[in-house]
């Protein structure tokens, strides 16, 4: 009996200790969740400002490489290079706005004036299509369904526009102001880009210098490469639409080109959406050449999607085509349209970081290769070689060394 009481006291003490630990763990989890909820509410309150800063940051990734290339090729200072690049950017935007005002506005006016003619042509096409397919009106009347849908659609649009015209004007002014703010913020960031990076390096402890460099390189490659890839695809789509439109004489070519180019900014689903405007215009206004237009556009788009786009994403953003689809679906599920747009570069950054960790471990597990020495030698030979690529090369050498040792008797 004398031995049982101390043992029971020890068990009760251990039980109280476990209960206290569980209490603090649960309390910590609850506090973390409450703090996360509060931070999310604060972020939502500043969502417009955060989005503006984020868009300016993305613009920096596009402009900074152009500024550096201008410095190298022309041998001028950074301030002059920034001014020249932004002058070109503003000039391009000005030309686009002028073309929209002179050409696009006229095409929109003409298209609106021919609304009854367009709906009549679509009605006739649907009647002929239903007759060709041998579908009786008792099953479905495509023309009548279209007529009812377009009447409801235009009635809804007219009501919304008449009721929300002031809100639309205010929203347009807000968007214009946000765009100007984005450009101004990006301009200051590009002018003092090195200073911002130096300030970030001072904040991060020196023992994490390699990790900070890796994050900078991976983010720069992923986001910058993704944006450049999207711009290249937009230019390809615009050139393709213009060439096909000129060859076959498609009307409203400016509107068709702009609509297709804007659709190309949507990852993965953009290419098929970009085909809709020229195909619809060909079917409605030039039905006699609709078939060759559709065949040519679909064949060209298939080549772009299956050959050009994967290579651009792989070399520009460093992401496998399979991850593109996964990142798009996950991003859309988590954050809607913005998640779909920027899920790919985020996945590219994560992919680069994971590959860096895997390659670093692969080198450290092989005797006879010192990772830091190998990286220093490679970057001394090629100063522009990124850290993650140097580590990947070292991992390839380590794998070759392991295979050679396995073949030795």
Secondary structure as GFF3:
##gff-version 3
##sequence-region A 1 409
A	DSSP	alpha_helix	2	45	.	.	.	ID=ss1
A	DSSP	alpha_helix	47	74	.	.	.	ID=ss2
A	DSSP	alpha_helix	78	99	.	.	.	ID=ss3
A	DSSP	pi_helix	100	104	.	.	.	ID=ss4
A	DSSP	alpha_helix	105	113	.	.	.	ID=ss5
A	DSSP	alpha_helix	115	133	.	.	.	ID=ss6
A	DSSP	alpha_helix	142	191	.	.	.	ID=ss7
A	DSSP	alpha_helix	193	203	.	.	.	ID=ss8
A	DSSP	three_ten_helix	206	208	.	.	.	ID=ss9
A	DSSP	alpha_helix	209	248	.	.	.	ID=ss10
A	DSSP	alpha_helix	253	263	.	.	.	ID=ss11
A	DSSP	alpha_helix	270	285	.	.	.	ID=ss12
A	DSSP	three_ten_helix	287	289	.	.	.	ID=ss13
A	DSSP	alpha_helix	290	303	.	.	.	ID=ss14
A	DSSP	pi_helix	304	308	.	.	.	ID=ss15
A	DSSP	alpha_helix	309	316	.	.	.	ID=ss16
A	DSSP	alpha_helix	321	364	.	.	.	ID=ss17
A	DSSP	alpha_helix	371	381	.	.	.	ID=ss18
A	DSSP	alpha_helix	387	407	.	.	.	ID=ss19
###
